[in-house]
Amino acid sequence: MASTYTVTRSETMRASPEAIFDYVANFRNWPAWSPWEELDPEMEKTYTGDDGTVGSGYSWSGNRKAGAGSMKLTDIQAPTQMTSDLEFLKPFKSSNTMGFTLSPSGDNTTVTWTMNATHSLMTRVMGFFGLMDRMIGKDFDKGLTKLKGLVEA
C-alpha cells in the first residue's frame, strides 16, 4: 500500500473563477457551503490572520462527528488556486494538504477540490478497503454541490 493517498472531486459551475474564489479562499465563507458545518451546529470556530491571505487560518472543535482540527492558507494564486495545510486532531490525527483549482472555460469554471495525505495507522486500515476516497469524496461532492448552488444563484 502506498504511504500517501489523494482524494479529488470536481464540479463545473456557471460562474467565473472570481465569483467562486472568495468562497474557497476565505475560511469565514466556508459555513455557507462546507459539508461539515451541519455535523455540529454548536461547533466552536476560531479565525486568525487576514481573511483570504497566506497565513490566515481556521480552527474548529466540535462533537464526535465534527472532530477538531485546523487549516492554514499556504499559497494563493487568485483567482485560480489556493492551498492549505489541514490538520485533524480528532477523531484521529492526520496531516494533509488540501486545495482548490479553478479552471475557467467560457462562462463556466471547473472547481477541483483535492486533499493529499499521509496514511496513519487508522487511514491505512481504512484505505486498505478503499474507504478514505469514498468517505471524503462523498463530503467533497456534497460541498461542491452546495458551492455550485451558491455561485449559480
C-alpha positions as CSV (number, residue, x, y, z in Angstrom):
1,M,0.0,0.0,0.0
2,A,1.2,3.5,-0.8
3,S,2.3,5.7,2.1
4,T,0.1,8.6,0.7
5,Y,-3.4,8.9,-0.7
6,T,-5.2,11.6,-2.7
7,V,-8.9,12.4,-2.8
8,T,-10.1,14.6,-5.7
9,R,-13.5,15.7,-6.9
10,S,-14.6,18.3,-9.5
11,E,-17.7,20.2,-10.4
12,T,-18.4,22.5,-13.3
13,M,-20.2,25.7,-12.3
14,R,-21.8,28.5,-14.3
15,A,-19.7,31.3,-12.7
16,S,-16.3,32.9,-13.2
17,P,-13.3,32.0,-11.0
18,E,-13.6,35.5,-9.5
19,A,-17.2,34.8,-8.3
20,I,-16.1,31.5,-6.7
21,F,-12.6,32.2,-5.3
22,D,-13.6,34.1,-2.2
23,Y,-15.8,31.2,-1.1
24,V,-12.9,28.8,-1.0
25,A,-10.0,31.1,-0.1
26,N,-11.7,32.9,2.8
27,F,-12.5,30.5,5.7
28,R,-15.2,32.7,7.1
29,N,-17.2,31.9,3.9
30,W,-17.0,28.1,4.4
31,P,-20.1,27.9,6.7
32,A,-22.2,28.7,3.6
33,W,-21.2,25.6,1.8
34,S,-18.9,23.3,3.8
35,P,-20.3,19.7,4.1
36,W,-19.0,19.5,7.7
37,E,-20.8,22.5,9.1
38,E,-24.1,20.7,9.6
39,L,-22.4,17.9,11.7
40,D,-22.4,20.2,14.7
41,P,-24.3,23.5,14.7
42,E,-22.6,24.3,18.1
43,M,-19.1,23.8,16.7
44,E,-16.6,26.3,18.1
45,K,-14.6,28.1,15.4
46,T,-11.7,30.5,15.6
47,Y,-10.3,32.5,12.7
48,T,-6.8,34.0,12.6
49,G,-4.9,36.4,10.3
50,D,-6.2,38.5,7.4
51,D,-9.1,36.7,5.7
52,G,-8.2,35.1,2.4
53,T,-4.4,35.7,2.6
54,V,-1.5,33.4,3.1
55,G,-1.1,32.7,6.8
56,S,-4.8,33.1,7.6
57,G,-6.3,30.2,9.4
58,Y,-9.4,28.5,10.8
59,S,-9.7,26.0,13.7
60,W,-12.7,24.1,14.9
61,S,-13.7,21.9,17.8
62,G,-17.0,20.1,17.7
63,N,-18.8,17.0,18.7
64,R,-17.7,13.5,17.9
65,K,-18.7,13.7,14.3
66,A,-17.2,17.1,13.6
67,G,-14.0,16.4,15.5
68,A,-11.3,19.1,15.9
69,G,-8.6,20.5,13.7
70,S,-7.2,23.5,11.8
71,M,-6.5,24.8,8.4
72,K,-3.9,27.4,7.4
73,L,-3.6,29.0,3.9
74,T,-0.1,28.3,2.5
75,D,-0.5,29.5,-1.1
76,I,-2.9,31.7,-3.1
77,Q,-2.9,32.3,-6.8
78,A,-6.1,34.3,-7.1
79,P,-8.5,33.6,-8.7
80,T,-7.5,30.1,-9.7
81,Q,-5.8,28.3,-6.9
82,M,-5.5,28.0,-3.1
83,T,-3.6,25.5,-1.0
84,S,-3.7,25.0,2.8
85,D,-2.3,22.8,5.4
86,L,-5.1,20.7,7.1
87,E,-4.6,19.2,10.5
88,F,-7.1,16.8,12.0
89,L,-6.7,16.3,15.8
90,K,-9.9,14.3,16.5
91,P,-11.3,11.8,15.9
92,F,-7.8,10.8,14.8
93,K,-4.6,12.7,14.0
94,S,-3.8,13.4,10.4
95,S,-1.7,16.0,8.5
96,N,-2.8,16.8,5.0
97,T,-2.5,19.3,2.1
98,M,-5.8,20.5,0.8
99,G,-6.6,22.9,-2.1
100,F,-8.8,24.1,-4.9
101,T,-8.1,24.7,-8.5
102,L,-10.5,26.8,-10.5
103,S,-10.2,26.2,-14.3
104,P,-12.3,28.6,-16.5
105,S,-13.8,27.6,-19.8
106,G,-16.1,30.2,-21.4
107,D,-18.9,31.0,-18.9
108,N,-18.1,28.0,-16.7
109,T,-15.4,27.1,-14.2
110,T,-14.4,23.7,-13.2
111,V,-13.7,23.6,-9.4
112,T,-11.4,20.8,-8.4
113,W,-11.1,20.0,-4.7
114,T,-8.0,17.9,-3.7
115,M,-6.6,16.5,-0.5
116,N,-3.3,14.8,-0.3
117,A,-2.4,12.9,2.9
118,T,0.0,10.5,4.5
119,H,-1.5,7.3,5.8
120,S,-1.7,7.0,9.6
121,L,-2.4,3.6,11.1
122,M,-6.1,4.4,11.1
123,T,-6.1,5.5,7.4
124,R,-4.0,2.6,6.4
125,V,-6.8,0.3,7.7
126,M,-9.5,2.4,6.1
127,G,-7.5,2.9,2.9
128,F,-7.0,-0.8,2.5
129,F,-10.7,-1.2,2.0
130,G,-10.9,1.9,-0.2
131,L,-12.9,3.8,2.3
132,M,-11.0,7.1,2.5
133,D,-11.8,8.0,-1.1
134,R,-15.4,7.1,-0.7
135,M,-15.9,8.8,2.7
136,I,-14.1,12.0,2.0
137,G,-15.1,12.0,-1.7
138,K,-18.8,11.9,-0.7
139,D,-18.2,15.0,1.5
140,F,-16.3,16.8,-1.3
141,D,-19.2,16.0,-3.7
142,K,-21.7,17.4,-1.2
143,G,-19.7,20.6,-0.6
144,L,-19.1,21.2,-4.3
145,T,-22.9,20.8,-4.9
146,K,-23.7,23.4,-2.2
147,L,-21.0,25.7,-3.5
148,K,-22.4,25.4,-7.0
149,G,-25.9,26.4,-5.7
150,L,-24.4,29.5,-4.1
151,V,-22.4,30.8,-7.1
152,E,-25.1,30.0,-9.7
153,A,-27.9,31.6,-7.7
